[in-house]
Amino acid sequence: MSFYLVQLQMSVTRPALALLRNMFICPPGTASANERQYRSMPTHRIGRWKYLVPKQAPKKKKDRHKMKPIIPATNRAYGTLNVTVSGYDMTMVEHYSQYIHNLCNRLGVQVAESFALPTKTTEVMLVHEQGTKMEADAVLKTHQRVVQMSSLNAALSSVFMDVLLKNQPEGVQLSVKEQTEADYRARFKERPELLGLMAQINK
Amino acid sequence: MAAPCRRMASRPLFQFLTCFSRTAVGNTGFRQFSTASVCRATLQVKNVTERASSPWTLMAAVCLQRLPVITADGSPIEQEFKNMLLQMEMEKSVMSDHELRLLDDAERLRRKQSADYDSDEEEDHGKQDILLGQDLEDAWEQKLHRFQPAPRARADVDEDLTSAQRCLADLLVLLAEQQVGDEKLWLLPQTQWQEGETLRQTAERALASLPAGFKATFLGNAPCGVYKYKLPKAVRTESSVGTKVFFFKAILSDSAPPKAPNAPLLWVKKSELQQYLKPAYMMKVDRFILAV
């Protein structure tokens, strides 16, 4: 009986001792290249977590903004399409463009980009009846939002256009065009000094 | 959870779609709406050597729609909610330049009328005294009174079913009375398909064959619906079991086509369709006309 008890004691303490030894020598989770965890130890692989984190690409320095490739149209689908929503009322224009974006998400149309073009301000000048002096009457701001989709199935396009037209709010213009290189370039400001230098080099 | 919801929402729209291998050509349409002007020549139909003759007669119909021109008035609940939201927005909003200017003017006037007023102490003297904010408001009020908007709805035009200007707030569909078999029926303008043309060309022909010349933009090459009609058993033969009608959607481009009097054409709202169409036909047509 006592012999059995002694045996039990021994069996209980041995792994505990091993644990203790492990904790003092190398805390769990830090196994350097020199100290390999022994594979038969009960604590082997406990504390590993780096393998669970998804691999992130090393963060590069920010490059110049590259244009997303323009997908050409095929026999069954349109290529990169730009749906431009413009108008004077910003809330209407924004809400309509959000509606279009949500509709694309729901119908499974891949949306490449969704951006705003700069606001154009128009000042309406009234000429006085008795004279040539002009007076500023109103300031109108034209807001533009663009939803760019990668490809639109030709069969879906008729339904898509129908829904868009029927839900077009008042005072908002809708325009659907294919994306070109020129459209992309128009979004950037031109650098006059660079152009001057290039002209000098090419002269 | 997002993926199943998305698929479910798209299912009703996909139900009546069939894929046709043709490129679509869009033109400028009604209502300041411009599509990409893809100028590709329409592909010629490839000559199929042997085509098994089908016992079904194929026809194509055009669903010409006039889109709503003005926004519809909301229901009473919508009106109330809209008023409440406007009230809330106004209460939360910051004062505009004009309102600040009015306040300044009122303040200055009050100071002027007080007993111990010293005009030398006034800052920005002589700048704003010429034109008060109140004067501007009066001028704007006068301008508003001089502006007469067109009436939203005219009862006499709304009653006239042949006019395309009726019910400006609703979607209208064109119906034509055509001879089918041995009776005249009201239906979407249709015509029979001929060898060597696409179904969309048939639909365009159906539109062109109407007495009034309508300019329309067809929305794509795929039909939006189909209606199958089996002839009664007595008339059925080996080679003609029935008709299949494919519907194509089009949007009216110009608002004033040359009217030919006594043309059997009607512009009806979706709610009025039931009075004119046969029930089985109506069931199929109802599904693709998207209107409130």
Boltz contact constraints between the chains, C-beta under 6 A:
constraints:
  - contact:
      token1: [A, 75]
      token2: [B, 21]
      max_distance: 6.0
  - contact:
      token1: [A, 106]
      token2: [B, 6]
      max_distance: 6.0
  - contact:
      token1: [A, 106]
      token2: [B, 9]
      max_distance: 6.0
  - contact:
      token1: [A, 107]
      token2: [B, 10]
      max_distance: 6.0
  - contact:
      token1: [A, 154]
      token2: [B, 24]
      max_distance: 6.0
  - contact:
      token1: [A, 155]
      token2: [B, 17]
      max_distance: 6.0
  - contact:
      token1: [A, 155]
      token2: [B, 19]
      max_distance: 6.0
  - contact:
      token1: [A, 155]
      token2: [B, 222]
      max_distance: 6.0
  - contact:
      token1: [A, 157]
      token2: [B, 220]
      max_distance: 6.0
  - contact:
      token1: [A, 158]
      token2: [B, 219]
      max_distance: 6.0
  - contact:
      token1: [A, 158]
      token2: [B, 220]
      max_distance: 6.0
  - contact:
      token1: [A, 158]
      token2: [B, 222]
      max_distance: 6.0
  - contact:
      token1: [A, 159]
      token2: [B, 13]
      max_distance: 6.0
  - contact:
      token1: [A, 161]
      token2: [B, 219]
      max_distance: 6.0
  - contact:
      token1: [A, 162]
      token2: [B, 219]
      max_distance: 6.0
  - contact:
      token1: [A, 165]
      token2: [B, 67]
      max_distance: 6.0
  - contact:
      token1: [A, 166]
      token2: [B, 290]
      max_distance: 6.0
  - contact:
      token1: [A, 170]
      token2: [B, 71]
      max_distance: 6.0
  - contact:
      token1: [A, 173]
      token2: [B, 32]
      max_distance: 6.0
  - contact:
      token1: [A, 174]
      token2: [B, 33]
      max_distance: 6.0
  - contact:
      token1: [A, 175]
      token2: [B, 34]
      max_distance: 6.0
  - contact:
      token1: [A, 176]
      token2: [B, 35]
      max_distance: 6.0
  - contact:
      token1: [A, 176]
      token2: [B, 36]
      max_distance: 6.0
  - contact:
      token1: [A, 177]
      token2: [B, 36]
      max_distance: 6.0
  - contact:
      token1: [A, 178]
      token2: [B, 36]
      max_distance: 6.0
